[in-house]
Amino acid sequence: MAQWFCSAITALFGSMAYAVDRVNRTGFDESNWLPVKGWAYSGGDYTIVVRGDRFMIAERAKLGSLDELDRLLGNQQSAR
């Protein structure tokens, strides 16, 4: 269930990035939002961090910071 949720949100951000990229090509801005590489959400009791095809969900009360969770996720990818 969590995998489907994270995939759906990533697809939504990809669509939004594509729309912003299209606006940028009309001369609005030089930045590029594509490809979407990751995202994070923190609210309620939980925090979610997604990077590429991996995600982590943590209890906010047990987490020091989003940076800590991002580091843990990055270490998992480099250990592969």
Backbone torsions as a table, in degrees:
resi	resn	phi	psi	omega
1	MET	NA	-44.1	179.9
2	ALA	-63.9	-37.8	178.6
3	GLN	-62.3	-42.7	178.7
4	TRP	-64.4	-41.7	178.7
5	PHE	-60.6	-49.4	-178.4
6	CYS	-64.1	-38.1	177.7
7	SER	-64.9	-41.4	179.8
8	ALA	-64.9	-43.3	179.6
9	ILE	-66.9	-40.6	177.9
10	THR	-62.1	-41.6	177.0
11	ALA	-63.7	-39.8	177.5
12	LEU	-61.6	-46.9	178.5
13	PHE	-63.8	-35.3	176.0
14	GLY	-62.4	-42.2	177.6
15	SER	-64.5	-43.0	178.5
16	MET	-64.0	-41.0	179.1
17	ALA	-63.6	-39.8	178.0
18	TYR	-62.2	-43.3	179.3
19	ALA	-62.8	-43.3	178.9
20	VAL	-65.6	-39.0	178.7
21	ASP	-62.0	-39.9	178.5
22	ARG	-63.5	-40.5	177.2
23	VAL	-64.3	-40.5	-180.0
24	ASN	-61.3	-35.1	-178.4
25	ARG	-69.1	-16.2	177.4
26	THR	-85.8	6.6	176.5
27	GLY	98.7	7.2	-178.2
28	PHE	-70.5	-42.4	-175.4
29	ASP	-158.1	155.2	-178.9
30	GLU	-92.5	-9.1	-177.5
31	SER	-73.7	155.6	-179.6
32	ASN	-125.5	129.9	-177.7
33	TRP	-98.5	-1.1	-176.6
34	LEU	-107.2	145.2	-6.3
35	PRO	-81.4	157.0	175.8
36	VAL	-73.5	121.7	-175.7
37	LYS	-101.7	-22.5	-179.2
38	GLY	179.3	169.2	177.7
39	TRP	-158.2	164.2	179.2
40	ALA	-140.9	149.8	175.8
41	TYR	-139.2	135.6	176.1
42	SER	-135.5	122.4	179.7
43	GLY	-173.2	155.0	-177.7
44	GLY	62.2	-132.4	-178.2
45	ASP	-96.2	-6.1	-172.0
46	TYR	-128.8	158.4	174.5
47	THR	-128.3	138.6	177.9
48	ILE	-123.1	133.4	173.6
49	VAL	-126.3	130.1	178.5
50	VAL	-120.9	131.7	175.5
51	ARG	-138.1	113.0	-178.3
52	GLY	63.3	-123.2	-179.0
53	ASP	-101.0	15.8	179.8
54	ARG	-120.9	150.2	176.4
55	PHE	-144.5	157.9	175.3
56	MET	-135.6	141.5	174.7
57	ILE	-121.2	130.2	-177.4
58	ALA	-134.9	153.0	173.4
59	GLU	-76.7	129.7	-177.0
60	ARG	-60.8	-35.9	-177.8
61	ALA	-64.4	-26.6	-178.2
62	LYS	-98.1	0.6	-175.3
63	LEU	-106.8	133.2	178.2
64	GLY	-71.3	-49.5	-178.7
65	SER	-161.2	167.1	174.5
66	LEU	-64.2	-32.3	177.6
67	ASP	-60.7	-39.5	178.8
68	GLU	-62.9	-44.1	179.3
69	LEU	-66.7	-38.9	178.0
70	ASP	-65.1	-38.9	176.8
71	ARG	-63.0	-43.9	178.7
72	LEU	-61.2	-42.7	179.7
73	LEU	-66.3	-39.7	177.7
74	GLY	-65.2	-38.3	178.1
75	ASN	-65.5	-35.8	177.5
76	GLN	-64.0	-39.5	-178.9
77	GLN	-69.4	-38.3	-178.0
78	SER	-74.8	-20.9	-179.9
79	ALA	-78.0	-13.3	-178.3
80	ARG	-65.2	NA	NA
